[in-house]
Amino acid sequence: MPREQKFLAKITPVLVYSRPLLVFAGMLCAIAVMLTQNPAVYLAGTLLFFASMVFDLVDGWFAARFGKESPIVELAERIMNRVVYSIIFPLVAVGMMWRLAYVFPEHSRPEMLHALFVLLLCVVVLIRDNLAHFMRGIAVRYAQEPELRELTFLRTIVAAPLGFLLYVYAFFIPVEGETSWVYASVSGLGNLPLRNLFIIEIIFLVINFGSMAGYMRKYGTYCLDDLCLGDALMRRRILSVFPNALTVMNAMMGLLAVFFAYQGKMRESYLLLIGAAVFDKLDGAIARRLGLTEPLVDTKDERRITLGAVLDDVADGVSFCIVPAWIFFICLSQLPFPDVHALPIGSVALIYALAGFARLAYFTLDKNPIPGIFKGLPVPAAALFVVAALVILCQNEFLETRWAEVFALFCFGLMIFTAVLMNLYPVRYIHMGRFMDRNPWFTRITLVGMLIFVFTPWFGHLSFLLMSIYLLSPIATRGIDPETAARETPQK
């Protein structure tokens, strides 16, 4: 081995094993900050967490490339991740509450809600880590190589920077007068607007849930081989818990979207609606992967309406029928335009919700479905389309322009148009989720674009453009083969 590679191989264990020590030292600094409110101690803890973040971003690469000399290093890297995250995220949850109680006692209600949201996020992170560890053990037992999917890779990249950011924000100590350039730089992160924090945390929450779903989708069937002892019916009932849990998360994301819309945070509300659409895709994919969509062998039960299907329709009705109509009513009712208030806003919101329910009923009762193809605009796409326009409308920068009232009238008409298009069954749409599975390059480009634009005033514009393209997609996809449309993997 060349001298340079030997040197890098020696650095690898240092990067892997030093992270818990750095984070533990940062935790001690955080405790000292809570007791003394000393800015110097806060800065020391921030630097320790920054070093840990840098090590986290590179140690996986070092372990995979130079860990062959010590086979335990790659395994240790994963274990160290669990140890580090088990320290960081409970610590920042405590820090958020301490910040509100002692540093900013006259906090606002959104700040309190943010602290509670961070607590929820910490719980999800720890659950995901333990689930991933368990599923990797299952994979090794059945001689399956654990697969690094896009959502798991994204989660690995985002977790350490988010932990560092939350640490800087939670334990921030305001200092009057002149400070060093280092402390001035840290102060910018300590005073980060809540909107930006919510956006980052919501994205991370969706990534974590998606990563959990990916592990269950790939390795979930192995978990029951010994438990069910050949009882196919018991196996099926237990497996059905996984997609049903994701269906419930779909509805919860929709309700959270309404909550954020009430707070005037339309961009965050739209991100949660995207999360609901992700869960709507994942629950069906997992059900198909686990074989829950096919009847049991040697059974005569040919029921088309099952508990899972009913639960899925209820969740879709909440997230993609009621929630967009509710957000529409909230948004237009708060506009300072008398001509808009004179419109039957409530009636149009009700019409949209009922049209969505009709579309769901047709989808469930259709006796001649086409795999991979929807008859009429799917309700998740319709919801993302109309709410994207509302995100544009409710921006303060846009409301101050002379086009705001005109665009409000456009949104009013858009709700009616979309309600009709959902029930225009001769128009055929491909399954966007399966299209993204077949074309990973498209998924990556879209994801990167959304992550870039989410922090700009043009996020709603990009979302509306993407959904408009899907709205017009039947012009280009009307001749697609149903077998191609139903395929969930790239062409080999």
Beta strands, then each sheet from edge to edge (+ up, - down):
strand 1: 373-375
strand 2: 428-430
sheet 1: 1+ 2-
end
